[in-house]
Amino acid sequence: MKILLLTQYFPPEFGAAAARNSEHARFWAEMGHEVEVCTGFPNYPSGVVPDEYRGRLYAREKRDGYGVVRSWIYATPNRSVLKRALASLSFMNSALISGLFLCRRPDVVIASSGPFFVGPLGYLLSVFKRAPLVFEVRDILPQQAVDVGMIRNPLLIWTLQTFEEFLYRRARCVVTVAQASKDSIVSRGFQEEKFAVIENGIREDLFAPGSKTNAVREEFGWNDKFIALYVGAHGVSQGLFTLLEAAEKLRDRDDIRFVFIGDGADKPKMVGWAEQHELTNVEFLPLQPKERMPVLYAAADACFVPLRKGEYFTINIPSKIFEIMACARPIILGATGQALRIVESAGGGIAVPPEDAAAYTEAVLKLRDDSSLGERLGASGRAYVLEHFTRRQKARQYSDVLESAIGATGKRR
């Protein structure tokens, strides 16, 4: 099977999309499929393109048994909504050219969206390449942007929703990363049989338990501290200011430190808030290489997975849930819906109401005062992930979906 995978985010970029797509491509190649990835020059979230790509329009690479075709993108920091939209639009246009002229004709085209414009790019290439389209929906757009207040113009919302529904109809198959996402879209009147659910997963060889007493604790001076860790995007969806409020409630506990690793639109404001409130128990670290994440998780005593309140966020499953559980660390989950069901089924953490600083504080103290509880939660989470959520398992399931899409008649709503 010849697979063309379209994605704006790809390693060395950081995040769930880059990890999901690169690891699926790797395992598909190991299964004997011919895989080609069409992506942009890396720049997320800093907006800085590495030196080796500057001044170039396109580049070819080989990676883990598959090919990568990169194209120019308007590089911008993950700060402005308008600039991020322009970056996505620029990728759609440059990748359309590279997809047409630099990528071979595939048996199936996968468009991994968001950002929003990857979907239209996938449709156009599926038409020109005369191959079925599999539309992968990691975030339901534009609904997520509407729910967090990023988009308010009614005409723009209607236009984007019209394009979104067009893609659902035209795709041979729609893949979501959560059952709740599938249910939400199908409830709008689309054919359930054209939808499939392929959740995120982990590489169990990379994300594995490690000693808490490690070089990271020595490097950052955490040896005698209880480390409450957040890793990931510092954006509008996570509700991270609630964690800062929890840190403020525990400011007199010298033995507890809140550590934030990552970047995003809200990070400068978070740093400013912590400085304004003179929080000496809060530490901000930059993005870290993916290969370093297991040792960082191992150094933590508890790991936060927060989301904001709102109906949309009940269908989100942050991929860091699987990474944390695979590393046998206890989760403090501030979410409802499907993420809550997974953590409860795994027995991998403590759940609190979203954006509830007092509840976060109580959970931190509970784990601080009972180290054996954290060990039990971590071990239970690890066992659950290995049984249900390895990336190799998910890649095989996805391969079956692609084979079905190629052989399907392409019925539409």
PERA-V70752 format. One record per helix or strand. SS is the DSSP state (H for helix, E for strand). FROM is the first residue (numbers start at 1). LEN is the number of residues. If there is no record, write none. Layout:
{{SS:FROM:LEN} {SS:FROM:LEN}}
This chain:
{{E:2:5} {H:16:15} {E:34:7} {H:51:3} {E:58:6} {E:66:6} {H:81:21} {E:108:6} {H:117:13} {E:132:6} {H:143:5} {H:154:17} {E:173:4} {H:179:8} {H:192:3} {E:195:3} {E:202:1} {H:215:6} {E:226:6} {H:241:9} {E:256:6} {H:267:10} {E:282:4} {H:290:10} {E:302:5} {H:312:3} {H:320:7} {E:331:4} {H:337:10} {E:349:4} {H:357:13} {H:371:18} {E:390:1} {H:391:17}}
